Amino acid sequence: MGRYVARRLLQMIPVFLGTVTIIFFMTRMLPGDPAAAMWGDKAADPAQLAAFKHDMGLDVSKWQQYLNYMGNLFTGDFGKTMNGRQVIDVIGEALPVTIRLALLAFVFELVIGIGIGLFAGLRRGKAFDKSTLVLTLLLISIPVPVLGFIFQNVFAIQLGWVTPTVQSSTNLGQLILPAVVLGSISLAYVARLTRTSIAENLKADYMRTAVAKGLPKRKVIGTHLLRNSMIPVVTFLGTDLGALMGGAIVTEGIFNVQGVGNALYHAIGRSEGATVSGFVVVLVLVFLFASLLVDLLYAVLDPRIRYA
């Protein structure tokens, strides 16, 4: 297992470098001159503009900027925003908010999604199963902005259970509604994956053997059926954790959550390549380590899987 983890960590290096390189050059192709935009509608003084570009490292070629960026990146320096703040400070403010939001959404889709999928799979072809398939398909079909508006209008404006927008991003109670919206579509996929996997494994030989041995129903379902049915679900959940953090931009905009999505939106609008690259670097690391964790969980769920 240790050798496998070491090998996977080494494999992450070229993936990380390649992704960061692509994102760096893509962000440097954003329209507009971010340096000149600092002066707004006024014409920038050429001397001041040249000094500002020199200070930001924008007066050299793109390749030299890339080499400077990569060299600084491995020392923990993500660069500076156009207003002079360190990007690492901006990330430090926004990332904890999005982590809390994404974890709430993740727990919501994990518990509710697997629970619904389990009951639907055990009752395949019955009313609950058919209702689950219809409702999850409907949920998948609704765009996130529309779903956010519906939830905001019903639960905040009409029922008054929560505030329409998040007033304090440190308040977990105010993040519940955005988390439900963020995790709803993923919940539908988790429920359908769980339902299909449960229904298929119910017909497996090992299930008939477990029942024939006279094992308690709770043990048959919990130890044998559910555990062996979780591999496709865990695969989806592993990739979805990073997707929740990266995809929070719409949800955070609807509910005024001051997280990664909100910061990315404003950074793209100001053509701040360093800020966008910094956030993407963090999200890439989340995806890579989530993928590694999923592979390790395979061996926990299915003892037949062994890594040399």
C-alpha positions as CSV (number, residue, x, y, z in Angstrom):
1,M,0.0,0.0,0.0
2,G,2.8,2.4,0.9
3,R,4.5,1.8,-2.5
4,Y,1.2,2.4,-4.3
5,V,0.6,5.7,-2.5
6,A,4.2,6.9,-3.2
7,R,3.8,6.0,-6.9
8,R,0.4,7.8,-7.1
9,L,2.0,10.9,-5.5
10,L,4.8,10.9,-8.1
11,Q,2.2,10.5,-10.8
12,M,0.4,13.6,-9.5
13,I,3.5,15.8,-10.2
14,P,3.2,15.9,-14.0
15,V,-0.6,16.2,-13.8
16,F,-0.3,19.1,-11.4
17,L,2.4,20.9,-13.5
18,G,0.5,20.4,-16.8
19,T,-2.7,21.7,-15.4
20,V,-1.1,24.7,-13.8
21,T,0.7,25.5,-17.0
22,I,-2.5,25.3,-19.1
23,I,-4.3,27.5,-16.6
24,F,-1.5,30.0,-16.4
25,F,-1.5,30.7,-20.2
26,M,-5.3,30.6,-20.4
27,T,-5.6,33.3,-17.7
28,R,-3.0,35.4,-19.4
29,M,-5.2,35.4,-22.5
30,L,-8.1,37.1,-20.6
31,P,-9.4,40.1,-22.6
32,G,-8.3,43.6,-21.6
33,D,-5.2,45.1,-19.9
34,P,-5.5,44.5,-16.1
35,A,-2.8,47.0,-15.3
36,A,-4.5,49.8,-17.4
37,A,-7.9,48.9,-15.9
38,M,-6.6,50.0,-12.5
39,W,-7.0,53.6,-13.6
40,G,-10.6,53.0,-14.6
41,D,-11.9,55.4,-17.3
42,K,-9.0,57.8,-16.9
43,A,-6.0,57.5,-19.2
44,A,-3.1,56.1,-17.3
45,D,0.1,58.0,-17.1
46,P,2.7,56.0,-19.2
47,A,5.4,56.3,-16.6
48,Q,3.1,55.2,-13.8
49,L,1.7,52.4,-15.9
50,A,5.2,51.1,-16.8
51,A,6.2,51.2,-13.1
52,F,3.1,49.4,-12.1
53,K,3.7,46.7,-14.7
54,H,7.3,46.3,-13.6
55,D,6.2,45.9,-9.9
56,M,3.6,43.3,-10.9
57,G,6.1,41.5,-13.2
58,L,4.0,42.2,-16.3
59,D,6.7,43.9,-18.3
60,V,8.4,40.7,-19.4
61,S,7.4,38.0,-21.9
62,K,4.7,35.5,-21.1
63,W,7.3,32.7,-20.9
64,Q,9.4,34.7,-18.4
65,Q,6.2,35.4,-16.4
66,Y,5.5,31.7,-16.4
67,L,9.0,30.8,-15.1
68,N,8.8,33.5,-12.5
69,Y,5.4,32.3,-11.4
70,M,6.4,28.6,-11.1
71,G,9.5,29.5,-9.2
72,N,7.6,31.6,-6.7
73,L,4.8,29.0,-6.5
74,F,7.0,26.3,-5.0
75,T,8.0,28.8,-2.3
76,G,4.4,29.5,-1.4
77,D,4.2,32.8,-3.2
78,F,1.0,32.9,-5.4
79,G,1.7,36.5,-6.5
80,K,-0.2,39.7,-5.9
81,T,-3.6,41.0,-6.9
82,M,-3.9,44.2,-8.9
83,N,-4.6,46.2,-5.7
84,G,-1.4,44.9,-4.1
85,R,-2.8,42.1,-1.8
86,Q,-1.1,38.8,-1.6
87,V,-3.1,36.1,-3.5
88,I,-2.5,33.7,-0.6
89,D,-4.3,36.1,1.7
90,V,-7.3,36.3,-0.6
91,I,-7.3,32.4,-0.8
92,G,-7.0,32.2,3.0
93,E,-10.2,34.4,3.4
94,A,-12.3,32.7,0.8
95,L,-11.3,29.1,0.9
96,P,-12.5,28.3,4.5
97,V,-16.0,29.6,3.6
98,T,-16.2,27.4,0.5
99,I,-14.9,24.4,2.4
100,R,-17.7,24.8,4.9
101,L,-20.3,25.2,2.2
102,A,-19.0,22.3,0.2
103,L,-18.8,20.0,3.2
104,L,-22.3,20.8,4.2
105,A,-23.5,20.1,0.6
106,F,-21.4,16.9,0.6
107,V,-22.9,15.6,3.9
108,F,-26.3,16.4,2.6
109,E,-25.9,14.5,-0.7
110,L,-24.1,11.6,1.0
111,V,-26.6,10.9,3.8
112,I,-29.8,11.7,1.9
113,G,-28.7,10.5,-1.5
114,I,-27.5,7.1,-0.2
115,G,-30.5,6.7,2.0
116,I,-33.0,7.3,-0.8
117,G,-31.0,5.1,-3.2
118,L,-30.9,2.3,-0.7
119,F,-34.6,2.3,0.0
120,A,-35.4,2.6,-3.8
121,G,-33.0,-0.2,-4.7
122,L,-34.5,-2.5,-2.0
123,R,-38.0,-1.7,-3.4
124,R,-37.2,-1.9,-7.1
125,G,-40.3,-1.5,-9.3
126,K,-42.5,-0.3,-6.4
127,A,-44.1,3.2,-5.9
128,F,-41.1,4.6,-3.9
129,D,-38.6,3.4,-6.5
130,K,-40.6,4.9,-9.4
131,S,-41.1,8.2,-7.5
132,T,-37.4,8.4,-6.8
133,L,-36.5,8.0,-10.5
134,V,-39.0,10.7,-11.5
135,L,-38.0,13.2,-8.8
136,T,-34.3,12.7,-9.3
137,L,-34.6,13.1,-13.0
138,L,-36.6,16.3,-12.5
139,L,-34.0,17.6,-10.1
140,I,-31.2,16.9,-12.6
141,S,-33.1,18.8,-15.3
142,I,-33.4,22.0,-13.3
143,P,-30.5,24.4,-13.8
144,V,-28.8,25.5,-10.5
145,P,-29.7,29.2,-10.9
146,V,-33.4,28.3,-11.3
147,L,-33.2,25.9,-8.4
148,G,-31.5,28.5,-6.2
149,F,-34.2,31.1,-7.1
150,I,-37.0,28.6,-6.2
151,F,-35.5,27.7,-2.9
152,Q,-34.7,31.3,-2.1
153,N,-38.3,32.4,-2.9
154,V,-40.0,29.5,-1.1
155,F,-37.9,29.0,2.1
156,A,-36.6,32.6,2.6
157,I,-39.2,35.0,1.2
158,Q,-42.5,33.1,1.5
159,L,-41.9,30.9,4.6
160,G,-39.3,33.1,6.2
161,W,-37.3,30.2,7.6
162,V,-34.0,31.6,6.5
163,T,-32.5,34.9,5.2
164,P,-32.6,35.4,1.4
165,T,-28.9,36.0,1.3
166,V,-26.0,34.9,3.6
167,Q,-25.3,37.8,6.1
168,S,-22.4,36.0,7.8
169,S,-20.3,33.4,6.0
170,T,-19.1,32.0,9.3
171,N,-22.7,31.1,10.4
172,L,-23.3,27.5,9.5
173,G,-27.0,27.9,9.9
174,Q,-27.1,30.5,7.1
175,L,-25.1,28.2,4.8
176,I,-27.6,25.4,5.0
177,L,-29.9,26.6,2.2
178,P,-27.0,27.4,-0.2
179,A,-25.5,24.0,0.7
180,V,-28.8,22.2,-0.1
181,V,-29.0,24.0,-3.5
182,L,-25.3,23.2,-4.2
183,G,-25.7,19.6,-3.4
184,S,-29.2,18.9,-4.8
185,I,-28.1,17.8,-8.3
186,S,-25.3,15.7,-7.0
187,L,-27.8,14.2,-4.5
188,A,-29.9,13.1,-7.4
189,Y,-27.0,11.3,-9.1
190,V,-25.9,9.7,-5.8
191,A,-29.5,8.4,-5.3
192,R,-29.7,7.0,-8.8
193,L,-26.2,5.4,-8.6
194,T,-27.0,3.8,-5.2
195,R,-30.4,2.6,-6.4
196,T,-29.0,0.9,-9.5
197,S,-26.0,-0.6,-7.7
198,I,-28.2,-2.0,-4.9
199,A,-30.7,-3.4,-7.3
200,E,-28.0,-5.2,-9.3
201,N,-26.2,-6.6,-6.3
202,L,-29.4,-8.0,-4.8
203,K,-29.2,-10.6,-7.6
204,A,-25.6,-11.6,-6.9
205,D,-24.6,-15.1,-5.7
206,Y,-23.0,-13.8,-2.5
207,M,-26.3,-12.2,-1.5
208,R,-28.2,-15.6,-1.9
209,T,-25.4,-17.3,0.1
210,A,-25.7,-14.7,2.9
211,V,-29.4,-15.2,3.1
212,A,-29.1,-19.0,2.9
213,K,-26.7,-18.9,5.9
214,G,-29.5,-17.3,7.9
215,L,-27.6,-14.0,8.6
216,P,-29.7,-11.2,10.1
217,K,-31.3,-8.9,7.5
218,R,-29.4,-5.9,9.0
219,K,-26.1,-7.6,8.5
220,V,-26.9,-8.8,5.0
221,I,-27.8,-5.3,3.9
222,G,-25.2,-3.4,5.9
223,T,-22.2,-5.6,5.6
224,H,-22.7,-7.5,2.3
225,L,-25.1,-5.5,0.1
226,L,-24.3,-1.8,1.0
227,R,-20.6,-2.2,1.2
228,N,-20.2,-3.9,-2.1
229,S,-22.6,-1.4,-3.8
230,M,-20.7,1.7,-2.7
231,I,-17.7,1.5,-5.2
232,P,-19.4,3.4,-8.1
233,V,-20.9,5.8,-5.5
234,V,-17.6,6.5,-3.9
235,T,-16.1,7.1,-7.3
236,F,-18.6,9.8,-8.0
237,L,-18.4,11.3,-4.5
238,G,-14.6,11.6,-4.8
239,T,-14.7,13.6,-7.9
240,D,-17.8,15.6,-6.8
241,L,-16.0,17.0,-3.7
242,G,-13.7,19.0,-5.9
243,A,-16.6,19.8,-8.3
244,L,-18.6,21.2,-5.4
245,M,-15.9,23.6,-4.5
246,G,-15.2,24.7,-8.1
247,G,-18.9,24.8,-9.0
248,A,-20.0,27.0,-6.1
249,I,-19.5,30.1,-8.1
250,V,-23.2,30.2,-9.2
251,T,-24.6,29.3,-5.7
252,E,-22.3,31.7,-4.0
253,G,-23.5,34.5,-6.3
254,I,-27.2,33.8,-5.7
255,F,-26.8,33.7,-1.9
256,N,-24.0,36.3,-1.6
257,V,-21.5,33.8,0.0
258,Q,-18.1,35.4,0.2
259,G,-16.2,32.2,-0.9
260,V,-14.0,30.9,-3.7
261,G,-16.7,31.2,-6.4
262,N,-17.4,34.9,-5.5
263,A,-13.7,35.7,-5.4
264,L,-13.1,33.9,-8.7
265,Y,-16.0,35.8,-10.4
266,H,-14.5,39.1,-9.4
267,A,-11.0,38.1,-10.3
268,I,-12.1,37.0,-13.8
269,G,-13.9,40.3,-14.3
270,R,-10.8,42.2,-13.4
271,S,-8.6,39.9,-15.6
272,E,-6.4,39.1,-12.5
273,G,-4.5,36.1,-13.9
274,A,-2.5,35.5,-10.6
275,T,-5.7,35.3,-8.5
276,V,-7.5,33.0,-10.9
277,S,-4.4,30.8,-11.2
278,G,-4.0,30.7,-7.4
279,F,-7.5,29.4,-6.8
280,V,-7.2,26.9,-9.6
281,V,-4.0,25.5,-8.1
282,V,-5.8,24.9,-4.8
283,L,-8.8,23.2,-6.6
284,V,-6.4,21.0,-8.7
285,L,-4.8,19.8,-5.5
286,V,-8.2,19.0,-4.0
287,F,-9.1,17.0,-7.1
288,L,-5.9,15.0,-7.0
289,F,-6.0,14.1,-3.4
290,A,-9.7,13.3,-3.5
291,S,-8.9,10.9,-6.4
292,L,-6.1,9.2,-4.3
293,L,-8.5,8.9,-1.4
294,V,-11.1,7.2,-3.6
295,D,-8.6,4.7,-4.8
296,L,-7.6,3.8,-1.2
297,L,-11.3,3.5,-0.2
298,Y,-11.7,0.8,-2.9
299,A,-9.5,-1.5,-0.9
300,V,-11.5,-0.8,2.3
301,L,-14.9,-1.5,0.6
302,D,-13.8,-4.6,-1.4
303,P,-11.1,-6.7,0.3
304,R,-10.4,-8.4,-3.1
305,I,-8.7,-5.1,-4.2
306,R,-5.1,-5.0,-3.3
307,Y,-2.4,-2.4,-4.2
308,A,1.1,-3.5,-4.6
